[in-house]
Amino acid sequence: GHLVESGGGLVQPGGSLRLSCVASGFAFSSYYMSWYRQAPGKERELVAFINRPGEDTADSTKYADFVKGRFTISRDDAANTVYLQMNSVKLEDTAVYYCYAEAGPYDYWGQGTQVTVSS
């Protein structure tokens, strides 16, 4: 399976970006989807998670405290795509953002998309 992220770029503080991650080669709707990020010199960290359809808490979401109220994760299973809407971005949101798919013993990572917040 493959994950391909897009939508990264340069944005000013307070601005917005929308990241997309398109999946192929596996049953997307069966997978839990997440966004992670990794800043230079830091470990990769979880940004947001969205549940998969068909469960009691289908499409439920979880967020890291540092993005709550600013970022929104969503998925379109018909399009095999997960999104991350980033609003009110801060300098410290600068990082490479990775898409991650997981279901039991199977998981996939995207190649990442760079987000740079700078004035």
Sine and cosine of phi, psi and omega as CSV:
sin_phi,cos_phi,sin_psi,cos_psi,sin_omega,cos_omega
0.00,0.00,0.35,-0.94,-0.02,-1.00
-0.69,-0.73,0.53,-0.85,0.12,-0.99
-0.79,-0.62,0.75,-0.66,0.00,-1.00
-0.80,-0.60,0.90,-0.43,0.02,-1.00
-1.00,0.01,0.44,-0.90,0.10,-0.99
-0.43,-0.91,0.19,-0.98,0.07,-1.00
0.97,-0.23,-0.11,0.99,0.03,-1.00
-0.95,0.32,0.14,-0.99,0.02,-1.00
0.35,-0.94,-0.29,-0.96,0.00,-1.00
-0.99,-0.12,0.75,-0.66,-0.02,-1.00
-0.62,-0.78,0.54,-0.84,0.02,-1.00
-0.99,0.15,0.44,-0.90,0.08,-1.00
-0.82,0.57,0.69,-0.73,-0.05,-1.00
1.00,0.03,-0.15,0.99,-0.02,-1.00
-0.99,0.10,-0.13,-0.99,-0.06,-1.00
-0.74,-0.68,0.47,-0.88,0.13,-0.99
-0.59,-0.81,0.44,-0.90,0.11,-0.99
-0.82,-0.58,0.90,-0.43,0.06,-1.00
-1.00,-0.02,0.58,-0.82,0.07,-1.00
-0.82,-0.57,0.48,-0.88,0.06,-1.00
-0.65,-0.76,0.91,-0.42,0.00,-1.00
-0.98,-0.19,0.77,-0.64,-0.03,-1.00
-0.98,-0.22,0.51,-0.86,0.10,-1.00
-0.47,-0.88,0.43,-0.90,0.09,-1.00
1.00,0.08,0.08,1.00,0.08,-1.00
-0.44,-0.90,0.20,-0.98,-0.07,-1.00
-0.98,0.17,1.00,0.05,-0.13,-0.99
-0.78,0.63,-0.70,0.71,-0.11,-0.99
-0.93,0.37,-0.21,0.98,0.03,-1.00
-1.00,0.00,-0.04,1.00,-0.13,-0.99
-0.94,-0.33,0.61,-0.79,0.22,-0.97
-0.97,0.24,0.64,-0.77,-0.06,-1.00
-0.85,-0.52,0.61,-0.79,-0.01,-1.00
-0.62,-0.78,0.33,-0.94,0.23,-0.97
-0.89,-0.45,0.72,-0.70,0.10,-0.99
-0.86,-0.51,0.23,-0.97,0.12,-0.99
-0.58,-0.81,0.41,-0.91,0.04,-1.00
-0.63,-0.77,0.88,-0.47,0.05,-1.00
-1.00,-0.03,0.38,-0.92,-0.01,-1.00
-0.83,0.56,0.76,-0.65,0.04,-1.00
0.97,0.23,0.08,1.00,-0.02,-1.00
-0.86,-0.51,0.29,-0.96,0.04,-1.00
-0.98,0.20,0.38,-0.92,0.08,-1.00
-0.93,0.38,0.67,-0.74,-0.05,-1.00
-0.72,-0.69,0.51,-0.86,0.03,-1.00
-0.95,0.31,0.73,-0.68,0.04,-1.00
-0.97,-0.23,-0.77,0.64,-0.08,-1.00
-0.40,-0.92,0.47,-0.88,-0.02,-1.00
-0.71,-0.71,0.59,-0.81,0.12,-0.99
-0.72,-0.70,0.70,-0.71,-0.02,-1.00
-0.94,0.34,0.15,-0.99,0.01,-1.00
-0.99,-0.17,0.38,-0.92,0.02,-1.00
-0.92,0.39,0.35,-0.94,0.07,-1.00
1.00,-0.02,-0.04,1.00,0.03,-1.00
-0.95,-0.30,0.27,-0.96,-0.03,-1.00
-0.83,0.56,-0.57,0.82,-0.02,-1.00
-0.93,-0.36,0.67,0.74,-0.01,-1.00
-0.81,0.59,0.69,-0.72,0.03,-1.00
0.91,0.41,0.20,0.98,0.10,-0.99
-0.93,0.36,0.44,-0.90,-0.12,-0.99
-0.78,-0.63,0.41,-0.91,0.10,-0.99
-0.68,-0.73,0.52,-0.85,-0.05,-1.00
-0.70,-0.71,0.52,-0.85,0.18,-0.98
-0.92,0.38,0.54,-0.84,-0.04,-1.00
-0.83,0.56,-0.55,0.83,-0.10,-1.00
-0.96,0.27,-0.10,1.00,0.06,-1.00
-0.84,-0.54,-0.06,1.00,-0.02,-1.00
-0.84,0.55,0.74,-0.68,0.00,-1.00
1.00,0.08,-0.16,0.99,-0.01,-1.00
-0.89,-0.45,-0.61,0.79,-0.05,-1.00
-0.95,-0.33,0.50,-0.86,0.05,-1.00
-0.71,-0.71,0.80,-0.60,0.09,-1.00
-0.99,-0.15,0.62,-0.78,0.05,-1.00
-0.50,-0.86,0.26,-0.97,0.01,-1.00
-0.65,-0.76,0.50,-0.87,0.09,-1.00
-0.81,-0.59,0.99,-0.15,-0.09,-1.00
-0.94,0.35,-0.44,0.90,0.06,-1.00
-0.92,0.39,-0.48,0.88,-0.02,-1.00
-0.97,-0.23,0.07,1.00,-0.02,-1.00
0.79,0.61,0.69,0.73,-0.13,-0.99
-0.72,-0.70,0.63,-0.77,0.14,-0.99
-0.87,-0.50,0.58,-0.81,-0.07,-1.00
-0.85,-0.52,0.38,-0.92,0.19,-0.98
-0.71,-0.70,0.95,-0.30,0.07,-1.00
-1.00,0.05,0.86,-0.51,-0.06,-1.00
-0.93,-0.37,0.91,-0.41,0.04,-1.00
-0.89,-0.45,0.36,-0.93,0.03,-1.00
0.75,0.66,0.75,0.66,-0.08,-1.00
-0.92,0.40,0.46,-0.89,-0.02,-1.00
-0.86,-0.51,0.29,-0.96,0.02,-1.00
-0.81,0.58,-0.62,0.79,-0.07,-1.00
-0.97,0.26,-0.04,1.00,0.11,-0.99
-0.99,0.14,-0.08,1.00,0.04,-1.00
-0.88,0.47,0.84,-0.55,-0.06,-1.00
-0.02,-1.00,0.16,-0.99,0.24,-0.97
-1.00,0.00,0.78,-0.62,-0.04,-1.00
-0.97,-0.24,0.77,-0.64,-0.06,-1.00
-0.89,-0.47,0.62,-0.79,0.11,-0.99
-1.00,-0.07,0.61,-0.79,-0.04,-1.00
-0.66,-0.76,0.72,-0.69,0.05,-1.00
-0.86,-0.50,0.70,-0.71,-0.05,-1.00
-0.58,-0.81,0.68,-0.74,0.11,-0.99
-0.42,-0.91,0.98,-0.21,-0.02,-1.00
0.88,0.47,-0.80,-0.60,-0.05,-1.00
-0.99,0.17,-0.03,1.00,-0.09,-1.00
-0.95,-0.30,0.71,-0.71,0.09,-1.00
-0.47,-0.89,0.39,-0.92,-0.03,-1.00
-0.63,-0.77,0.58,-0.81,0.09,-1.00
-0.88,-0.47,0.58,-0.82,0.17,-0.99
-0.99,0.11,0.04,-1.00,-0.06,-1.00
-1.00,0.06,-0.21,0.98,0.04,-1.00
1.00,-0.09,0.45,-0.89,0.09,-1.00
-0.70,-0.71,0.73,-0.69,-0.09,-1.00
-0.99,0.16,0.76,-0.65,0.14,-0.99
-0.88,-0.47,0.84,-0.54,0.02,-1.00
-0.86,-0.52,0.85,-0.52,0.03,-1.00
-0.97,-0.25,0.89,-0.45,-0.06,-1.00
-0.39,-0.92,0.54,-0.84,0.07,-1.00
-1.00,-0.09,0.00,0.00,0.00,0.00
